[in-house]
Amino acid sequence: MNKHVLHIVTSAVCILIPVIGLLYGLWDSHQPKTGPVGDGQPNYPTVPQLIPIFSCFIIGVLNLPLAIMRYRQNKKSSKDKES
């Protein structure tokens, strides 16, 4: 696996993991927690908890087009070198 494919895969992971984590966190916050675990009130994520999630998502979104562009350039240059 070359570095360009790894860049694409990493960008896709940076997009998917925060989305899945945020959906799981929201689902978990709506589950009733009574007794020794909680008082039944939903525990929504705070802004400091959301900053890493959103920043990872934004980094993935910004890097994916760059990774695809570099992969295409590398593919084109490797075809030129073969010819």
Rosetta blueprint (number, residue, H / E / L):
1 M L
2 N L
3 K H
4 H H
5 V H
6 L H
7 H H
8 I H
9 V H
10 T H
11 S H
12 A H
13 V H
14 C H
15 I H
16 L H
17 I H
18 P H
19 V H
20 I H
21 G H
22 L H
23 L H
24 Y H
25 G H
26 L H
27 W H
28 D H
29 S H
30 H L
31 Q L
32 P L
33 K L
34 T L
35 G L
36 P L
37 V L
38 G L
39 D L
40 G L
41 Q L
42 P L
43 N L
44 Y L
45 P L
46 T L
47 V H
48 P H
49 Q H
50 L H
51 I H
52 P H
53 I H
54 F H
55 S H
56 C H
57 F H
58 I H
59 I H
60 G H
61 V H
62 L H
63 N H
64 L H
65 P H
66 L H
67 A H
68 I H
69 M H
70 R H
71 Y H
72 R H
73 Q H
74 N H
75 K H
76 K H
77 S H
78 S H
79 K H
80 D H
81 K H
82 E H
83 S L
